[in-house]
């Protein structure tokens, strides 16, 4: 989100053309989540979350991209793949 004073979220529009974009940040406020979603981020995770959640999100986004699908929105999600609430262990895995 903050790349040495630069706007990291501004890169999402360009990056999403060739890759799924997972925002990893310590700025987990509602406005930042909403902006990331609006710009096309595939997911959003905060740095304080367990590494397992990060890895699970990467795998989920990769599987969806391989199948040519967009990431589903979850209830209360502010981004398409939102790992802000349930832990990766409690989320269903993709086939």
KOLGU-4560 file (N, C-alpha, C; in nm, 3 decimals, padded with zeros to 5 digits):
<recs>
<n_xx: 00.083 n_yy: -00.119 n_zz: 00.000 ca_xx: 00.000 ca_yy: 00.000 ca_zz: 00.000 c_xx: 00.087 c_yy: 00.125 c_zz: 00.000 mol: A seq: 1 type: UNK>
<n_xx: 00.186 n_yy: 00.127 n_zz: 00.086 ca_xx: 00.277 ca_yy: 00.241 ca_zz: 00.092 c_xx: 00.416 c_yy: 00.193 c_zz: 00.052 mol: A seq: 2 type: UNK>
<n_xx: 00.455 n_yy: 00.221 n_zz: -00.070 ca_xx: 00.586 ca_yy: 00.179 ca_zz: -00.121 c_xx: 00.682 c_yy: 00.296 c_zz: -00.116 mol: A seq: 3 type: UNK>
<n_xx: 00.745 n_yy: 00.312 n_zz: -00.001 ca_xx: 00.841 ca_yy: 00.422 ca_zz: 00.020 c_xx: 00.781 c_yy: 00.556 c_zz: -00.022 mol: A seq: 4 type: UNK>
<n_xx: 00.659 n_yy: 00.580 n_zz: 00.022 ca_xx: 00.592 ca_yy: 00.706 ca_zz: -00.009 c_xx: 00.511 c_yy: 00.703 c_zz: -00.137 mol: A seq: 5 type: UNK>
<n_xx: 00.523 n_yy: 00.599 n_zz: -00.216 ca_xx: 00.446 ca_yy: 00.584 ca_zz: -00.340 c_xx: 00.316 c_yy: 00.510 c_zz: -00.311 mol: A seq: 6 type: UNK>
<n_xx: 00.219 n_yy: 00.525 n_zz: -00.399 ca_xx: 00.088 ca_yy: 00.460 ca_zz: -00.384 c_xx: 00.093 c_yy: 00.320 c_zz: -00.445 mol: A seq: 7 type: UNK>
<n_xx: 00.113 n_yy: 00.220 n_zz: -00.361 ca_xx: 00.121 ca_yy: 00.081 ca_zz: -00.408 c_xx: -00.009 c_yy: 00.031 c_zz: -00.469 mol: A seq: 8 type: UNK>
<n_xx: -00.122 n_yy: 00.078 n_zz: -00.419 ca_xx: -00.250 ca_yy: 00.031 ca_zz: -00.474 c_xx: -00.270 c_yy: 00.078 c_zz: -00.618 mol: A seq: 9 type: UNK>
<n_xx: -00.207 n_yy: 00.186 n_zz: -00.655 ca_xx: -00.219 ca_yy: 00.235 ca_zz: -00.792 c_xx: -00.163 c_yy: 00.135 c_zz: -00.893 mol: A seq: 10 type: UNK>
<n_xx: -00.080 n_yy: 00.044 n_zz: -00.848 ca_xx: -00.022 ca_yy: -00.057 ca_zz: -00.937 c_xx: -00.119 c_yy: -00.171 c_zz: -00.970 mol: A seq: 11 type: UNK>
<n_xx: -00.224 n_yy: -00.187 n_zz: -00.892 ca_xx: -00.316 ca_yy: -00.300 ca_zz: -00.908 c_xx: -00.373 c_yy: -00.306 c_zz: -01.049 mol: A seq: 12 type: UNK>
<n_xx: -00.418 n_yy: -00.194 n_zz: -01.100 ca_xx: -00.481 ca_yy: -00.193 ca_zz: -01.234 c_xx: -00.391 c_yy: -00.252 c_zz: -01.341 mol: A seq: 13 type: UNK>
<n_xx: -00.264 n_yy: -00.221 n_zz: -01.335 ca_xx: -00.170 ca_yy: -00.273 ca_zz: -01.435 c_xx: -00.134 c_yy: -00.419 c_zz: -01.407 mol: A seq: 14 type: UNK>
<n_xx: -00.111 n_yy: -00.452 n_zz: -01.280 ca_xx: -00.070 ca_yy: -00.588 ca_zz: -01.244 c_xx: -00.179 c_yy: -00.691 c_zz: -01.271 mol: A seq: 15 type: UNK>
<n_xx: -00.304 n_yy: -00.654 n_zz: -01.250 ca_xx: -00.413 ca_yy: -00.751 ca_zz: -01.265 c_xx: -00.433 c_yy: -00.798 c_zz: -01.409 mol: A seq: 16 type: UNK>
<n_xx: -00.371 n_yy: -00.729 n_zz: -01.503 ca_xx: -00.381 ca_yy: -00.770 ca_zz: -01.643 c_xx: -00.313 c_yy: -00.904 c_zz: -01.668 mol: A seq: 17 type: UNK>
<n_xx: -00.211 n_yy: -00.935 n_zz: -01.588 ca_xx: -00.135 ca_yy: -01.057 ca_zz: -01.612 c_xx: -00.125 c_yy: -01.148 c_zz: -01.490 mol: A seq: 18 type: UNK>
<n_xx: -00.179 n_yy: -01.105 n_zz: -01.377 ca_xx: -00.166 ca_yy: -01.186 ca_zz: -01.255 c_xx: -00.279 c_yy: -01.156 c_zz: -01.158 mol: A seq: 19 type: UNK>
<n_xx: -00.305 n_yy: -01.250 n_zz: -01.070 ca_xx: -00.395 ca_yy: -01.223 ca_zz: -00.960 c_xx: -00.320 c_yy: -01.137 c_zz: -00.860 mol: A seq: 20 type: UNK>
<n_xx: -00.384 n_yy: -01.037 n_zz: -00.805 ca_xx: -00.317 ca_yy: -00.945 ca_zz: -00.713 c_xx: -00.369 c_yy: -00.967 c_zz: -00.572 mol: A seq: 21 type: UNK>
<n_xx: -00.279 n_yy: -01.005 n_zz: -00.484 ca_xx: -00.309 ca_yy: -01.021 ca_zz: -00.343 c_xx: -00.240 c_yy: -00.909 c_zz: -00.268 mol: A seq: 22 type: UNK>
<n_xx: -00.317 n_yy: -00.824 n_zz: -00.203 ca_xx: -00.261 ca_yy: -00.713 ca_zz: -00.128 c_xx: -00.222 c_yy: -00.763 c_zz: 00.010 mol: A seq: 23 type: UNK>
<n_xx: -00.096 n_yy: -00.748 n_zz: 00.045 ca_xx: -00.043 ca_yy: -00.785 ca_zz: 00.176 c_xx: 00.003 c_yy: -00.655 c_zz: 00.241 mol: A seq: 24 type: UNK>
<n_xx: -00.061 n_yy: -00.617 n_zz: 00.351 ca_xx: -00.035 ca_yy: -00.486 ca_zz: 00.408 c_xx: -00.059 c_yy: -00.483 c_zz: 00.559 mol: A seq: 25 type: UNK>
<n_xx: -00.008 n_yy: -00.381 n_zz: 00.622 ca_xx: -00.040 ca_yy: -00.355 ca_zz: 00.762 c_xx: -00.148 c_yy: -00.249 c_zz: 00.771 mol: A seq: 26 type: UNK>
<n_xx: -00.192 n_yy: -00.198 n_zz: 00.655 ca_xx: -00.298 ca_yy: -00.096 ca_zz: 00.648 c_xx: -00.432 c_yy: -00.163 c_zz: 00.618 mol: A seq: 27 type: UNK>
<n_xx: -00.493 n_yy: -00.225 n_zz: 00.719 ca_xx: -00.615 ca_yy: -00.301 ca_zz: 00.695 c_xx: -00.744 c_yy: -00.225 c_zz: 00.719 mol: A seq: 28 type: UNK>
<n_xx: -00.739 n_yy: -00.094 n_zz: 00.710 ca_xx: -00.860 ca_yy: -00.016 ca_zz: 00.735 c_xx: -00.962 c_yy: -00.035 c_zz: 00.622 mol: A seq: 29 type: UNK>
<n_xx: -01.085 n_yy: -00.001 n_zz: 00.651 ca_xx: -01.197 ca_yy: -00.019 ca_zz: 00.557 c_xx: -01.174 c_yy: 00.054 c_zz: 00.426 mol: A seq: 30 type: UNK>
<n_xx: -01.124 n_yy: 00.175 n_zz: 00.431 ca_xx: -01.103 ca_yy: 00.254 ca_zz: 00.309 c_xx: -00.998 c_yy: 00.189 c_zz: 00.220 mol: A seq: 31 type: UNK>
<n_xx: -00.892 n_yy: 00.137 n_zz: 00.278 ca_xx: -00.786 ca_yy: 00.073 ca_zz: 00.199 c_xx: -00.838 c_yy: -00.055 c_zz: 00.135 mol: A seq: 32 type: UNK>
<n_xx: -00.915 n_yy: -00.135 n_zz: 00.212 ca_xx: -00.974 ca_yy: -00.257 ca_zz: 00.157 c_xx: -01.068 c_yy: -00.224 c_zz: 00.041 mol: A seq: 33 type: UNK>
<n_xx: -01.152 n_yy: -00.124 n_zz: 00.059 ca_xx: -01.248 ca_yy: -00.086 ca_zz: -00.045 c_xx: -01.176 c_yy: -00.038 c_zz: -00.171 mol: A seq: 34 type: UNK>
<n_xx: -01.071 n_yy: 00.040 n_zz: -00.154 ca_xx: -00.997 ca_yy: 00.089 ca_zz: -00.270 c_xx: -00.928 c_yy: -00.026 c_zz: -00.343 mol: A seq: 35 type: UNK>
<n_xx: -00.870 n_yy: -00.118 n_zz: -00.268 ca_xx: -00.804 ca_yy: -00.234 ca_zz: -00.331 c_xx: -00.905 c_yy: -00.314 c_zz: -00.412 mol: A seq: 36 type: UNK>
<n_xx: -01.024 n_yy: -00.336 n_zz: -00.357 ca_xx: -01.129 ca_yy: -00.409 ca_zz: -00.428 c_xx: -01.171 c_yy: -00.333 c_zz: -00.555 mol: A seq: 37 type: UNK>
<n_xx: -01.190 n_yy: -00.203 n_zz: -00.540 ca_xx: -01.232 ca_yy: -00.120 ca_zz: -00.654 c_xx: -01.130 c_yy: -00.124 c_zz: -00.767 mol: A seq: 38 type: UNK>
<n_xx: -01.004 n_yy: -00.130 n_zz: -00.732 ca_xx: -00.898 ca_yy: -00.132 ca_zz: -00.833 c_xx: -00.875 c_yy: -00.270 c_zz: -00.892 mol: A seq: 39 type: UNK>
<n_xx: -00.939 n_yy: -00.373 n_zz: -00.835 ca_xx: -00.933 ca_yy: -00.506 ca_zz: -00.895 c_xx: -00.846 c_yy: -00.608 c_zz: -00.824 mol: A seq: 40 type: UNK>
<n_xx: -00.811 n_yy: -00.584 n_zz: -00.699 ca_xx: -00.731 ca_yy: -00.682 ca_zz: -00.624 c_xx: -00.811 c_yy: -00.812 c_zz: -00.611 mol: A seq: 41 type: UNK>
<n_xx: -00.743 n_yy: -00.924 n_zz: -00.624 ca_xx: -00.807 ca_yy: -01.055 ca_zz: -00.608 c_xx: -00.823 c_yy: -01.091 c_zz: -00.462 mol: A seq: 42 type: UNK>
<n_xx: -00.743 n_yy: -01.032 n_zz: -00.376 ca_xx: -00.751 ca_yy: -01.061 ca_zz: -00.234 c_xx: -00.680 c_yy: -00.957 c_zz: -00.152 mol: A seq: 43 type: UNK>
<n_xx: -00.699 n_yy: -00.966 n_zz: -00.021 ca_xx: -00.644 ca_yy: -00.869 ca_zz: 00.073 c_xx: -00.615 c_yy: -00.941 c_zz: 00.203 mol: A seq: 44 type: UNK>
<n_xx: -00.496 n_yy: -00.927 n_zz: 00.254 ca_xx: -00.460 ca_yy: -00.989 ca_zz: 00.380 c_xx: -00.369 c_yy: -00.893 c_zz: 00.458 mol: A seq: 45 type: UNK>
<n_xx: -00.386 n_yy: -00.894 n_zz: 00.589 ca_xx: -00.303 ca_yy: -00.810 ca_zz: 00.674 c_xx: -00.182 c_yy: -00.888 c_zz: 00.723 mol: A seq: 46 type: UNK>
<n_xx: -00.072 n_yy: -00.817 n_zz: 00.742 ca_xx: 00.055 ca_yy: -00.881 ca_zz: 00.778 c_xx: 00.051 c_yy: -00.954 c_zz: 00.912 mol: A seq: 47 type: UNK>
<n_xx: -00.037 n_yy: -00.915 n_zz: 01.002 ca_xx: -00.041 ca_yy: -00.981 ca_zz: 01.133 c_xx: -00.113 c_yy: -01.116 c_zz: 01.130 mol: A seq: 48 type: UNK>
<n_xx: -00.176 n_yy: -01.148 n_zz: 01.019 ca_xx: -00.247 ca_yy: -01.275 ca_zz: 01.008 c_xx: -00.147 c_yy: -01.390 c_zz: 00.995 mol: A seq: 49 type: UNK>
<n_xx: -00.189 n_yy: -01.510 n_zz: 01.033 ca_xx: -00.099 ca_yy: -01.625 ca_zz: 01.026 c_xx: -00.050 c_yy: -01.652 c_zz: 00.883 mol: A seq: 50 type: UNK>
<n_xx: 00.072 n_yy: -01.703 n_zz: 00.874 ca_xx: 00.131 ca_yy: -01.735 ca_zz: 00.743 c_xx: 00.044 c_yy: -01.833 c_zz: 00.667 mol: A seq: 51 type: UNK>
<n_xx: -00.024 n_yy: -01.923 n_zz: 00.738 ca_xx: -00.112 ca_yy: -02.020 ca_zz: 00.673 c_xx: -00.223 c_yy: -01.950 c_zz: 00.595 mol: A seq: 52 type: UNK>
<n_xx: -00.274 n_yy: -01.838 n_zz: 00.647 ca_xx: -00.376 ca_yy: -01.763 ca_zz: 00.576 c_xx: -00.321 c_yy: -01.703 c_zz: 00.447 mol: A seq: 53 type: UNK>
<n_xx: -00.199 n_yy: -01.652 n_zz: 00.453 ca_xx: -00.135 ca_yy: -01.597 ca_zz: 00.334 c_xx: -00.116 c_yy: -01.705 c_zz: 00.228 mol: A seq: 54 type: UNK>
<n_xx: -00.061 n_yy: -01.818 n_zz: 00.269 ca_xx: -00.039 ca_yy: -01.927 ca_zz: 00.174 c_xx: -00.169 c_yy: -01.977 c_zz: 00.114 mol: A seq: 55 type: UNK>
<n_xx: -00.271 n_yy: -01.990 n_zz: 00.196 ca_xx: -00.402 ca_yy: -02.035 ca_zz: 00.148 c_xx: -00.460 c_yy: -01.938 c_zz: 00.045 mol: A seq: 56 type: UNK>
<n_xx: -00.444 n_yy: -01.809 n_zz: 00.071 ca_xx: -00.494 ca_yy: -01.708 ca_zz: -00.022 c_xx: -00.422 c_yy: -01.715 c_zz: -00.156 mol: A seq: 57 type: UNK>
<n_xx: -00.291 n_yy: -01.734 n_zz: -00.151 ca_xx: -00.213 ca_yy: -01.746 ca_zz: -00.274 c_xx: -00.260 c_yy: -01.867 c_zz: -00.355 mol: A seq: 58 type: UNK>
<n_xx: -00.278 n_yy: -01.979 n_zz: -00.288 ca_xx: -00.325 ca_yy: -02.101 ca_zz: -00.356 c_xx: -00.465 c_yy: -02.080 c_zz: -00.413 mol: A seq: 59 type: UNK>
<n_xx: -00.555 n_yy: -02.021 n_zz: -00.334 ca_xx: -00.693 ca_yy: -01.998 ca_zz: -00.380 c_xx: -00.695 c_yy: -01.911 c_zz: -00.506 mol: A seq: 60 type: UNK>
<n_xx: -00.621 n_yy: -01.803 n_zz: -00.505 ca_xx: -00.618 ca_yy: -01.713 ca_zz: -00.620 c_xx: -00.555 c_yy: -01.783 c_zz: -00.741 mol: A seq: 61 type: UNK>
<n_xx: -00.450 n_yy: -01.861 n_zz: -00.717 ca_xx: -00.387 ca_yy: -01.936 ca_zz: -00.826 c_xx: -00.482 c_yy: -02.036 c_zz: -00.889 mol: A seq: 62 type: UNK>
<n_xx: -00.555 n_yy: -02.110 n_zz: -00.806 ca_xx: -00.651 ca_yy: -02.207 ca_zz: -00.859 c_xx: -00.760 c_yy: -02.138 c_zz: -00.941 mol: A seq: 63 type: UNK>
<n_xx: -00.810 n_yy: -02.028 n_zz: -00.891 ca_xx: -00.915 ca_yy: -01.956 ca_zz: -00.963 c_xx: -00.864 c_yy: -01.904 c_zz: -01.097 mol: A seq: 64 type: UNK>
<n_xx: -00.742 n_yy: -01.852 n_zz: -01.099 ca_xx: -00.685 ca_yy: -01.800 ca_zz: -01.224 c_xx: -00.661 c_yy: -01.912 c_zz: -01.324 mol: A seq: 65 type: UNK>
<n_xx: -00.617 n_yy: -02.029 n_zz: -01.276 ca_xx: -00.593 ca_yy: -02.141 ca_zz: -01.366 c_xx: -00.723 c_yy: -02.187 c_zz: -01.431 mol: A seq: 66 type: UNK>
<n_xx: -00.834 n_yy: -02.175 n_zz: -01.357 ca_xx: -00.963 ca_yy: -02.215 ca_zz: -01.412 c_xx: -01.031 c_yy: -02.100 c_zz: -01.485 mol: A seq: 67 type: UNK>
<n_xx: -00.967 n_yy: -01.983 n_zz: -01.488 ca_xx: -01.023 ca_yy: -01.869 ca_zz: -01.558 c_xx: -01.140 c_yy: -01.805 c_zz: -01.488 mol: A seq: 68 type: UNK>
<n_xx: -01.150 n_yy: -01.825 n_zz: -01.357 ca_xx: -01.262 ca_yy: -01.770 ca_zz: -01.281 c_xx: -01.218 c_yy: -01.648 c_zz: -01.203 mol: A seq: 69 type: UNK>
<n_xx: -01.315 n_yy: -01.565 n_zz: -01.171 ca_xx: -01.290 ca_yy: -01.454 ca_zz: -01.080 c_xx: -01.307 c_yy: -01.505 c_zz: -00.939 mol: A seq: 70 type: UNK>
<n_xx: -01.239 n_yy: -01.442 n_zz: -00.845 ca_xx: -01.250 ca_yy: -01.482 ca_zz: -00.706 c_xx: -01.389 c_yy: -01.450 c_zz: -00.654 mol: A seq: 71 type: UNK>
<n_xx: -01.451 n_yy: -01.544 n_zz: -00.582 ca_xx: -01.585 ca_yy: -01.519 ca_zz: -00.530 c_xx: -01.580 c_yy: -01.423 c_zz: -00.414 mol: A seq: 72 type: UNK>
<n_xx: -01.684 n_yy: -01.346 n_zz: -00.398 ca_xx: -01.693 ca_yy: -01.259 ca_zz: -00.282 c_xx: -01.749 c_yy: -01.339 c_zz: -00.166 mol: A seq: 73 type: UNK>
<n_xx: -01.696 n_yy: -01.316 n_zz: -00.050 ca_xx: -01.747 ca_yy: -01.382 ca_zz: 00.069 c_xx: -01.830 c_yy: -01.285 c_zz: 00.148 mol: A seq: 74 type: UNK>
<n_xx: -01.919 n_yy: -01.335 n_zz: 00.232 ca_xx: -02.006 ca_yy: -01.248 ca_zz: 00.312 c_xx: -01.922 c_yy: -01.152 c_zz: 00.394 mol: A seq: 75 type: UNK>
<n_xx: -01.953 n_yy: -01.025 n_zz: 00.385 ca_xx: -01.881 ca_yy: -00.925 ca_zz: 00.461 c_xx: -01.744 c_yy: -00.892 c_zz: 00.405 mol: A seq: 76 type: UNK>
<n_xx: -01.715 n_yy: -00.943 n_zz: 00.288 ca_xx: -01.582 ca_yy: -00.924 ca_zz: 00.230 c_xx: -01.569 c_yy: -00.785 c_zz: 00.170 mol: A seq: 77 type: UNK>
<n_xx: -01.452 n_yy: -00.730 n_zz: 00.184 ca_xx: -01.426 ca_yy: -00.603 ca_zz: 00.119 c_xx: -01.336 c_yy: -00.621 c_zz: -00.002 mol: A seq: 78 type: UNK>
<n_xx: -01.295 n_yy: -00.742 n_zz: -00.026 ca_xx: -01.222 ca_yy: -00.774 ca_zz: -00.147 c_xx: -01.268 c_yy: -00.910 c_zz: -00.195 mol: A seq: 79 type: UNK>
<n_xx: -01.229 n_yy: -00.948 n_zz: -00.313 ca_xx: -01.286 ca_yy: -01.069 ca_zz: -00.370 c_xx: -01.249 c_yy: -01.193 c_zz: -00.292 mol: A seq: 80 type: UNK>
<n_xx: -01.126 n_yy: -01.208 n_zz: -00.253 ca_xx: -01.087 ca_yy: -01.317 ca_zz: -00.164 c_xx: -01.041 c_yy: -01.247 c_zz: -00.038 mol: A seq: 81 type: UNK>
<n_xx: -01.124 n_yy: -01.248 n_zz: 00.063 ca_xx: -01.095 ca_yy: -01.174 ca_zz: 00.184 c_xx: -01.063 c_yy: -01.270 c_zz: 00.296 mol: A seq: 82 type: UNK>
<n_xx: -00.944 n_yy: -01.263 n_zz: 00.349 ca_xx: -00.906 ca_yy: -01.355 ca_zz: 00.455 c_xx: -00.899 c_yy: -01.282 c_zz: 00.589 mol: A seq: 83 type: UNK>
<n_xx: -00.974 n_yy: -01.176 n_zz: 00.600 ca_xx: -00.971 ca_yy: -01.097 ca_zz: 00.722 c_xx: -01.045 c_yy: -01.159 c_zz: 00.838 mol: A seq: 84 type: UNK>
<n_xx: -01.135 n_yy: -01.251 n_zz: 00.816 ca_xx: -01.211 ca_yy: -01.306 ca_zz: 00.926 c_xx: -01.181 c_yy: -01.453 c_zz: 00.953 mol: A seq: 85 type: UNK>
<n_xx: -01.237 n_yy: -01.547 n_zz: 00.879 ca_xx: -01.211 ca_yy: -01.686 ca_zz: 00.916 c_xx: -01.068 c_yy: -01.727 c_zz: 00.886 mol: A seq: 86 type: UNK>
<n_xx: -01.015 n_yy: -01.816 n_zz: 00.966 ca_xx: -00.880 ca_yy: -01.863 ca_zz: 00.939 c_xx: -00.882 c_yy: -01.957 c_zz: 00.819 mol: A seq: 87 type: UNK>
<n_xx: -00.768 n_yy: -01.976 n_zz: 00.761 ca_xx: -00.757 ca_yy: -02.064 ca_zz: 00.644 c_xx: -00.804 c_yy: -02.204 c_zz: 00.676 mol: A seq: 88 type: UNK>
<n_xx: -00.783 n_yy: -02.249 n_zz: 00.799 ca_xx: -00.822 ca_yy: -02.383 ca_zz: 00.838 c_xx: -00.972 c_yy: -02.400 c_zz: 00.837 mol: A seq: 89 type: UNK>
<n_xx: -01.047 n_yy: -02.292 n_zz: 00.859 ca_xx: -01.192 ca_yy: -02.303 ca_zz: 00.863 c_xx: -01.258 c_yy: -02.279 c_zz: 00.729 mol: A seq: 90 type: UNK>
<n_xx: -01.181 n_yy: -02.232 n_zz: 00.628 ca_xx: -01.236 ca_yy: -02.208 ca_zz: 00.496 c_xx: -01.231 c_yy: -02.335 c_zz: 00.415 mol: A seq: 91 type: UNK>
<n_xx: -01.333 n_yy: -02.358 n_zz: 00.332 ca_xx: -01.327 ca_yy: -02.476 ca_zz: 00.246 c_xx: -01.217 c_yy: -02.463 c_zz: 00.144 mol: A seq: 92 type: UNK>
<n_xx: -01.151 n_yy: -02.572 n_zz: 00.113 ca_xx: -01.045 ca_yy: -02.567 ca_zz: 00.013 c_xx: -01.102 c_yy: -02.588 c_zz: -00.125 mol: A seq: 93 type: UNK>
<n_xx: -01.029 n_yy: -02.543 n_zz: -00.224 ca_xx: -01.072 ca_yy: -02.560 ca_zz: -00.363 c_xx: -01.032 c_yy: -02.700 c_zz: -00.408 mol: A seq: 94 type: UNK>
<n_xx: -01.109 n_yy: -02.756 n_zz: -00.502 ca_xx: -01.074 ca_yy: -02.891 ca_zz: -00.552 c_xx: -00.943 c_yy: -02.890 c_zz: -00.627 mol: A seq: 95 type: UNK>
</recs>
